[in-house]
């Protein structure tokens, strides 16, 4: 019995080491593809689209703008500095006009019946439009040229028209002191999409940090946004987003209606003091319900919390797929046959004993997606012990684990020997791939349970008697009758 559990432990140790190697590969692939940042960006964009269905594809642009901010970006190529933005004289004039128009519009929105405020808003808007007329015309010309080129992408003249319109737009913005800003990605991130741009995305962010950045963007004018390398259209989209957050949602409306109904119950109380006590308590309760359901930040935090859970699930799904692919590749490249490994450990008691000693004394906790360094160190330590016990994880020579085996008798003569030997071990290799796909946490936990069970089993074996007790002599048989 003890030999059997030693065999199982030895097999689990081998699977653990290979699983650690796969964990390292998964971490490398995940980081190279920026899977966590992409899933977070998609979830954040989905949050914006849920809050404001009219934001459309600009939700992805806004999510990319937030996650590539220097304080959140994981990329080493992104600047970790915020240089001061000093607009030129022309840009300052434009910013002043934009702020004047924005203030006048807000005042008119607060008092739409005031004729003076209406005239002020219209006048400020007209002055701003006159100042930006050349830029607006250039933008319209570019948009029309792009539409025509999209309809006929093989037309060289239309392609040239797009380039000319872009140059005219840049020139018009330059005359106003406004830099040209490269638009952000405006569609969902795929697994292999824009790897260079995806590395700039942050992989973790708090709701409060997003909310603060949204406020900062909404407070900018279009020119100020361009000076900060933010697409100008995101300013208006952010303002609209906050407007949707401030709208009363359905739970708040239902609570308000119920409170109005409950308020009528106070009429059944006889004294004025009783009625006042009930009304006051309901008023406080109503304020609490309204504050919990209508404040913009609380609502955003709840929406983003749900989206963040989905992002983690999407990331785990992608990691699982990568793990399966790496498991299959490792099983074939390392030529690991489950049946062959198990037979080797079972038929060589010294190897099984050495593998049991090579098992880590302290089982580390299941590895998470941030445990790359931990997995690498554990793999290096176990690989050294494997070299000492004489088990090769990597075949030597490479792809030559079964070179000494004879060609299977069922293999056709025209079939190459390496292919024939591979087909002979195909079932075992696929079994190894399936076992490795369970992941390093599974094998660590199994190894932990087996190592805890072994001492108890060894104690039972020691207490078991080595030989059967001596039986008393049989009584003599009676004499047979003559």
Secondary structure, 3 states (H helix, E strand, C coil): CHHHHHHHHHHHHHHHHHHHHHHHHHHHHHHHHCHHHHHHHHHHHHHHHHHCHHHCCHHHHHHHHHHCCCCCCCCCCCCCCCCCCCCCHHHHHHHHHHHHHHHHHHHHHHCCCCHHHHHHHHHHHHHHHHHCHHHHHHHHHHHHHHHHHHHCCCCHHHHHHHHHHHHHHHHHHHHCCCCCCCCCCCCCCCCCCCHHHHCCCCCCCCHHHHHHHHHHHHCCCHHHHHHCCCCCHHHHHHHHHHHHHHCCCHHHHHHHHHHHHHHHHHHHCCCHHHHHHHHHHHHHHHHHHHHHHHCHHHHHHHHHHHHHHHHHHHHHHHHHHHHHHHHHHHHHHCCCCHHHHHHHHHHCHHHHHHHHHHCCCCCCCCCCCCCHHHHHHHHHHHHHHHHHHCCCCCCCCCCCCCCCCCCCCCCCCCCCHHHHHHHHCHHHHHHHHHHHCCCHHHHHHHHHHHHHHHHHHHHHHHHCCCCCCCCCCCCCCCCCCC
